[in-house]
Amino acid sequence: DFIEKDGCIILGFRYAEESFNKWFKHFGGDIPEVERSCNSYEVMDYFGLNRNLEESLDLFNGKIDELANVLKRSWEINCQLLFPRRKIIVEIYDEYDTTRLTLYSQTV
């Protein structure tokens, strides 16, 4: 689910009007920067607090990485179908030892 707002593509589950407006103002309407910030998602949030404490941290982190790759590919395919005229970058990155995922438009 994606929302198009003021030229930005935002993940539906990440969209919050107040937050979007703050980022839009903060970045002076720079669409890729607004999208990058609004769409940033911590992949571990998918699991909530339901990590099996008996499971090794390496195994858990492997699951996080696998899920990140599946989400990345899913978002890429959906964006290609929904926004064929736009080049959307889906990026997996680590920040503070946390796997994150985001998407943003590539400017020409």
N, C-alpha and C positions, 0 to 999 in steps of 0.2 A: 504494500500500500504506500503510495507516494502522493505528496501534496505539492502542487506548484504554486508558489507565492512570490510575487514581485520578481519573477525571473529565476527564482531559486527552486531546486528540487529537494524536498525534505522528506525523509522517511516518515510515514504516517504516525507510527508509534512514538517517534521522537519529537513531533511537532507540538509546540506550545507557543501560542501567539505572543505572550509577554517575552519569553526567552528569545524567540525569533526576532522580535522588534529590537531588543537590546543588542543582539549580535549584528543585525542589519545596520543599526546606527553606529555601533562600535567600529565596524569595518567600512563605514561610508558607502554601503551598497555594493562592495566588492563581492560579487556572487560566489566565486569559488571559496573564498574565505568564510563567508556566511554558511555555505553548505557544509564545508569541512567541520566547522564548529558545531552546528546544529545536528549533524548526522553522526557525530562521534558516539560510538557504542562500545561499552566494555563487555566483551564476549562472555565473561564469567557471570554477568548478570542473568544470562539465560538460565543458569543453574540455580540462581538464588542462593540460599543458604543450605542447599540440599547436598552438599558434598559428603560422600561417605568417608568418615574419618579413618576407616581402616584401609582405604585405598591410598596407594603411594602418591605422593605429590607429582612425581614424574608421569605417572599414568593419567592423573587428572589434567595436568598441563598438556599432555598429548591429546586428550579429548577436546580441550579448549582450542588447540591449534587446528584439529580436524574440523570442528564446528566453524571456526573462523573461515577456513577455506571453502566450506560448503556455502556459508552465507555469502561470501565474496562472489562466488560463481553465480549464485541465485540472483543477487542484486545486479550483477553485470547483465545477465540474460534479461531480467525484467526491464532494466533501463534501456537496453537495445530495442526491446519490443515497444515500450511505451514512449520513448524519446529518440526515434531513429535519426533525427537530424542533429542530435547533440552528442558530444563525446563526453561520456561520464567515466571518471576514474574511481575505481573501488580499491581501497588501500587497507592492508593489514599492517599495523605497526605496534610497537611496544612502547609504553609510557609508564614509567615508575614500576617496572616489572609486571605490567598488566597488558594483556593482549587486547588491542582495540581495533575497531573497524570503522571506516568512514567512507563517504562518497562525496564527490564534488565534480563540477563541470570543468572541463579543460578549456581554457581560453585559447583562441587562435592568435 
